[in-house]
Amino acid sequence: MLRILHTADLHVGTPFKLRASQLPDGAFEQLRLAAGTVLQRIVDYAIDQRVDAVIIAGDLFDEADPPVSVQYDVLRQFRRLSELDIPVILSHGNHDPVGAASLFPWPSTVHVLGTGATGERVCDIVLPLSGYQVQFSGFSYLTREVYGSKVAQFARRDDVDIAIALYHGQVGSASGPHAPYAATSLGEILTHGDFDVWALGHIHGYRVLHEGRPFVAYPGSPQGRDAGEIGRHGGILLAWDEHLTFSHSFIPFSTVEWQRVDVDVTGLATFEAVWAATAAKLSRDSTLCLIDLHLSGQSPLSASLNLPEARSIFQQAAIDDGYPVWIHRYASAVEAEIDWSVWEASDGYVGQLMALLRQVEERPEVSLSLLQGVWSKDEIAVVEEALEGDPESVMEQVRQILLSQMRPGQEAFELVEWRGVHAATGSAD
């Protein structure tokens, strides 16, 4: 088989925007180590699996002229591949446009697509790999900003068995927080060039834009660096068998992962139950997960769960139960459970308002007639359409909106102990 490892957006040498104070010492050091050794893990895999080539579709470095120590670390890894005659084919992206000459010349097995005079023009190289002639085509950024599609410059050669295009830029709407550099459409790619694979770079999440031929995909950054890069990160293994039948698989490389965990606590009345629902969404594997935990729903624990101290309680529970997670963010939008019958039976304007809403729910046609001359026909028509669909659901939303506008008295809290950690719980006054 012919196997080629597709990576991109390593951003080796990225300075951390995240401060050490935002994570415990152990977690921050693990994240720093994960980012600093990501190329080593990629090379370890390439050597262990004896892949035929490694391609890096832009942004190997985080800047055009990285520090000497960063350049040397990359050289050491490329030498390891060179010793086993595993070639590296790479292009420069918007973060590492072609800059000053490297202080350490790379091995002859490292091939850069587009430097010097060729620059941003697409160029090709053909390498014999596992008995096949494989074409690699691509361009490098000479500046940090390149606009306009480059697809028309790609052309398959007649004397090759497989053709792979390296393209660092935005394809279709796949941009996210990234600038639309070298922007093109998936349609343009599918109708041009007769390539087998478009190995993309620039977008930091794993995305397969087109299966089959041509295969079009972003491997994403191999190690997430901040809370915006959630989930597993890695590379893509491209493979062809002896009949040139193509297959691909995602290869994880991240050893620290960012995750958002959403938990609906409706019906959960104890901290144990809320934690059990949270833990069910966590993994016990060795990968450290930095969690952005969001709670929602309705619970008698709403007052307690909405306190900042709740994060510490769940963090301690994770430690006690052996989950390798750190809750770096915590947000709760849990609402109190409401017994509407109690509100309706109460004296004063609140009870009268709840009773009126009940009448609207039971006999909307009578209530809507009262709006004649107050609302326009279009406004009344919108309400009528909504109530015809699901009156009970609509009125429930109305109640919640009205409740959110009310200003209840201060909540009374009492301290209880759960798992040796004090937490505040309470109920509405």
C-alpha positions in Angstrom: 0.0 0.0 0.0 0.9 3.6 -0.5 0.3 5.6 2.7 0.8 9.4 3.1 0.2 11.3 6.3 -1.6 14.6 5.7 -1.1 17.3 8.4 -1.3 21.1 8.6 -1.4 24.1 10.9 1.1 22.8 13.5 2.0 26.4 14.4 5.2 25.3 16.1 6.5 28.0 18.4 3.2 29.6 19.1 3.4 31.8 22.2 0.6 31.0 24.7 -2.1 33.5 25.2 -3.4 31.4 28.0 -1.8 32.4 31.3 -0.5 29.8 33.6 -2.7 31.2 36.4 -5.8 30.1 34.5 -4.9 26.5 34.9 -3.4 24.5 37.8 0.3 23.9 37.4 0.0 20.3 36.2 -2.6 21.1 33.6 -0.8 24.1 32.2 2.5 22.2 32.0 0.7 19.3 30.2 -0.8 21.7 27.7 2.5 23.4 27.1 4.3 20.0 26.6 1.5 18.8 24.3 1.9 21.9 22.0 5.7 21.7 22.1 6.0 18.0 21.1 3.2 17.7 18.5 5.6 17.4 15.6 7.5 14.7 17.5 4.3 12.7 18.0 3.6 13.1 14.2 7.1 11.9 13.4 6.8 9.0 15.9 3.6 7.8 14.2 5.1 8.2 10.7 8.2 6.1 11.7 6.2 3.5 13.6 3.8 3.0 10.7 6.5 3.4 8.0 4.4 5.8 6.0 5.7 6.7 2.5 5.6 10.5 2.9 4.4 13.3 5.2 2.7 16.4 3.8 2.3 19.7 5.7 -0.2 22.0 4.0 1.0 25.3 5.5 1.7 26.9 8.9 4.3 24.5 10.1 5.6 27.5 12.1 3.6 30.2 13.8 5.8 33.0 12.2 8.0 33.6 9.2 11.3 33.7 11.2 10.9 31.5 14.2 13.4 31.4 17.1 16.6 29.4 16.6 15.5 26.8 19.2 12.2 26.2 17.4 14.0 25.8 14.0 16.4 23.3 15.5 13.7 21.2 17.1 12.0 20.9 13.7 15.3 20.1 12.0 15.8 17.2 14.5 12.5 15.7 13.7 13.0 16.1 9.9 16.3 14.3 10.3 14.6 11.4 12.0 12.4 11.0 8.9 15.3 11.5 6.5 17.2 8.6 8.1 14.4 6.3 7.0 14.0 8.0 3.6 10.5 9.3 4.4 10.1 12.5 2.4 8.4 15.6 3.7 6.4 17.8 1.3 5.3 21.2 2.7 4.2 24.6 1.8 4.3 27.9 3.6 1.0 29.4 4.9 -0.2 32.8 6.1 1.4 32.4 9.5 4.8 31.3 8.2 5.2 33.0 4.8 8.5 32.6 3.1 11.0 34.6 5.2 14.7 34.7 6.0 16.8 31.7 5.0 16.7 28.9 7.6 19.7 28.9 10.0 19.7 25.1 9.6 19.4 23.7 6.1 16.9 20.9 6.0 17.7 17.4 4.7 17.3 16.8 1.0 14.2 14.7 1.7 12.3 17.9 2.6 10.6 19.5 -0.4 9.1 23.0 -0.2 6.5 23.9 -2.8 7.0 27.5 -3.8 9.9 29.6 -2.6 12.0 32.4 -4.1 11.2 33.1 -7.7 8.3 30.6 -7.8 6.7 32.1 -4.7 2.9 32.0 -4.8 2.8 30.3 -8.2 1.8 26.7 -8.1 4.7 24.3 -8.7 5.0 20.5 -8.9 7.3 17.8 -7.8 7.0 14.1 -8.7 8.3 11.4 -6.3 8.5 7.6 -6.8 6.7 6.1 -3.8 5.9 2.4 -3.3 6.2 1.8 -7.1 3.9 4.7 -8.0 4.8 8.1 -9.5 3.1 10.6 -7.1 2.7 14.3 -8.0 2.6 16.9 -5.3 1.4 20.4 -6.3 1.1 23.6 -4.2 2.2 27.1 -3.5 3.6 29.1 -0.6 2.6 32.4 0.8 5.2 35.2 0.3 3.2 37.5 2.6 0.7 37.0 5.4 -2.2 37.8 3.1 -3.0 36.1 -0.1 -6.4 36.7 -1.7 -8.1 35.1 -4.6 -8.4 31.5 -5.8 -5.3 29.6 -6.9 -7.2 26.5 -8.1 -6.9 27.4 -11.8 -3.1 27.1 -11.6 -3.2 23.4 -10.6 -2.7 20.9 -13.4 -2.3 17.2 -13.3 0.7 15.8 -15.2 0.2 13.0 -17.7 3.0 10.8 -16.4 1.8 10.3 -12.8 -0.3 7.6 -11.1 -1.6 9.8 -8.2 -1.8 13.6 -7.9 -2.1 15.5 -4.6 -2.8 19.2 -4.3 -1.6 21.1 -1.2 -3.9 24.1 -0.7 -3.7 26.4 2.3 -6.7 28.6 2.3 -10.5 28.8 2.7 -12.7 26.4 0.7 -16.4 27.3 0.6 -17.8 28.6 3.9 -15.3 26.7 6.0 -13.7 29.7 7.6 -14.8 30.1 11.2 -12.5 32.6 12.9 -9.9 32.4 10.1 -9.4 35.0 7.4 -10.6 34.1 3.9 -7.2 33.7 2.4 -6.8 32.1 -1.1 -10.6 31.6 -0.9 -12.2 29.3 -3.4 -15.3 27.1 -3.7 -15.7 23.4 -3.4 -17.3 23.5 -6.8 -14.3 25.0 -8.4 -12.1 22.3 -6.9 -14.4 19.5 -8.0 -14.4 20.6 -11.6 -10.8 21.5 -12.1 -7.4 19.8 -12.2 -8.3 16.1 -12.1 -6.4 15.6 -8.8 -7.0 12.6 -6.5 -6.7 14.5 -3.3 -6.9 18.1 -2.2 -4.9 18.2 1.0 -6.1 21.4 2.7 -4.7 23.6 5.5 -5.8 26.8 7.3 -8.9 25.7 9.1 -8.1 24.2 12.5 -10.9 21.6 12.7 -11.0 18.2 11.0 -13.4 18.5 8.1 -14.0 16.2 5.1 -15.6 18.4 2.4 -15.8 15.7 -0.3 -15.5 11.9 -0.2 -14.5 9.9 -3.2 -12.5 11.4 -5.9 -11.2 13.9 -5.4 -11.0 13.6 -1.7 -11.1 17.1 -0.2 -10.3 17.6 3.5 -8.8 19.7 6.3 -6.9 17.6 8.9 -7.2 20.5 11.4 -4.5 21.5 13.8 -2.9 18.4 15.3 -3.1 19.9 18.9 -5.8 22.3 20.0 -4.3 25.3 21.7 -7.3 27.2 23.1 -11.0 26.8 24.1 -12.0 27.6 20.5 -10.4 24.4 19.2 -12.5 21.8 20.8 -12.5 18.0 20.3 -10.0 15.6 19.1 -7.2 16.9 16.9 -4.9 15.0 14.6 -4.1 14.3 11.0 -5.4 12.2 8.0 -3.8 9.0 6.7 -4.3 8.8 3.0 -3.9 5.2 1.6 -4.1 3.5 -1.8 -4.0 -0.3 -2.3 -2.4 -2.2 -5.1 -5.5 -1.5 -7.3 -5.2 2.3 -6.5 -8.4 2.1 -4.4 -8.4 5.0 -2.0 -9.2 5.1 1.7 -8.6 7.5 4.5 -8.7 7.6 8.3 -8.4 10.2 11.0 -5.3 9.8 13.2 -5.5 11.5 16.7 -2.4 13.3 17.9 -3.7 15.6 20.6 -2.8 14.7 24.2 -4.8 17.6 25.7 -8.3 18.3 24.4 -10.7 21.2 24.9 -14.3 20.1 25.3 -17.6 21.8 25.8 -20.0 19.8 27.9 -23.7 20.7 28.0 -25.9 19.1 30.7 -29.6 19.5 31.1 -30.4 19.2 34.8 -34.2 19.2 34.5 -35.6 16.9 37.2 -32.3 16.5 39.0 -32.7 17.5 42.7 -29.3 16.6 44.2 -25.7 17.5 43.5 -25.0 13.8 43.2 -27.5 13.5 40.4 -26.1 16.5 38.5 -22.6 15.2 38.8 -23.6 11.8 37.6 -25.2 13.4 34.5 -22.0 15.4 33.9 -19.7 12.4 34.5 -21.6 10.4 32.0 -20.4 12.7 29.3 -16.7 12.6 30.3 -14.0 10.1 29.4 -11.7 8.3 31.7 -8.9 7.8 29.1 -5.4 9.3 29.6 -6.1 12.4 27.6 -6.4 15.5 29.7 -9.7 17.4 28.9 -10.1 21.1 29.6 -13.8 21.4 30.1 -16.2 24.3 29.4 -19.2 23.1 31.4 -22.7 24.5 30.7 -25.7 23.6 32.8 -29.3 24.3 31.7 -32.9 23.3 32.5 -35.0 23.5 35.7 -34.0 22.2 39.1 -34.7 23.0 42.8 -30.9 23.5 42.9 -31.0 26.4 40.6 -29.7 29.0 43.2 -26.8 26.8 44.2 -25.8 25.7 40.6 -25.8 29.4 39.5 -23.2 30.3 42.1 -19.5 30.4 41.0 -18.6 28.1 43.8 -20.4 25.2 42.1 -17.5 24.9 39.7 -15.1 24.0 42.5 -17.6 21.4 43.8 -17.7 19.6 40.4 -14.0 19.9 39.9 -13.4 18.2 43.2 -15.8 15.4 42.3 -13.9 14.9 39.1 -10.7 14.5 41.0 -12.2 12.2 43.5 -13.6 9.9 40.8 -10.5 9.9 38.8 -11.5 11.8 35.7 -8.6 13.6 34.0 -10.5 16.8 33.5 -10.1 20.4 34.5 -13.2 22.6 34.4 -11.6 25.8 33.2 -15.0 27.5 32.5 -18.4 27.1 34.2 -21.7 28.6 33.3 -25.2 27.8 34.6 -28.5 29.0 33.2 -30.5 26.7 35.4 -34.0 28.0 36.3 -36.1 27.3 39.4 -38.8 24.7 39.1 -42.2 26.5 39.0 -45.5 25.2 40.4 -47.8 27.4 38.4 -50.9 26.3 40.4 -49.4 28.0 43.5 -48.8 31.2 41.5 -52.4 31.1 40.1 -53.9 30.6 43.6 -51.9 33.5 45.1 -53.5 36.9 45.8 -52.6 40.1 44.0 -51.6 40.9 40.4 -49.3 37.8 40.0 -52.2 35.4 40.6 -54.5 37.4 38.4 -52.0 37.5 35.6 -51.4 33.7 35.8 -55.2 33.1 35.8 -55.5 35.3 32.7 -52.8 33.3 30.9 -54.7 30.1 31.8 -57.8 31.5 30.1 -55.8 32.4 27.0 -54.5 28.9 26.9 -57.9 27.3 27.3 -59.9 29.7 25.1 -57.5 31.7 22.8 -60.3 32.8 20.5 -62.1 34.7 23.2 -58.9 36.3 24.5 -57.7 37.3 21.1 -61.0 39.1 20.4 -60.1 41.5 23.2 -57.1 42.6 21.2 -59.2 43.9 18.3 -58.5 47.6 17.9 -55.4 47.3 20.0 -53.1 45.2 17.8 -53.0 45.2 14.0 -54.5 42.3 12.0 -51.0 41.1 11.1 -49.9 41.0 14.8 -53.0 39.1 15.8 -52.5 36.7 12.9 -49.0 35.8 14.2 -50.4 35.0 17.6 -53.2 33.0 16.2 -50.8 30.9 14.1 -48.6 30.3 17.1 -51.5 29.2 19.3 -52.9 26.9 16.7 -49.5 25.0 16.6 -49.0 24.3 20.2 -50.9 26.6 22.7 -49.5 24.8 25.8 -45.9 25.3 24.6 -46.4 28.9 23.6 -48.0 29.8 27.0 -45.2 28.0 28.8 -42.8 30.3 27.1 -44.9 33.3 27.9 -44.9 32.3 31.6 -41.1 31.9 31.6 -40.6 35.3 30.0 -42.9 37.0 32.5 -41.2 35.2 35.4 -37.8 36.4 34.2 -39.1 40.0 34.3 -40.3 39.7 37.9 -38.1 40.7 40.8 -38.5 38.2 43.6 -37.1 38.8 47.0 -33.7 37.8 48.1 -33.1 34.0 48.2 -32.4 32.4 51.6 -29.4 30.0 51.5 -28.4 27.3 53.8 -25.1 25.4 53.8 -25.1 21.7 53.3 -22.2 19.3 52.9 -21.7 17.1 49.9 -18.6 15.0 49.5 -16.9 17.1 52.1 -17.3 20.2 50.1 -19.6 23.0 51.4 -22.1 24.3 48.9 -24.9 26.8 49.0 -28.4 25.7 48.4 -31.7 27.5 48.7 -35.1 28.1 47.5 -37.1 31.1 46.4 -38.4 33.4 49.1 
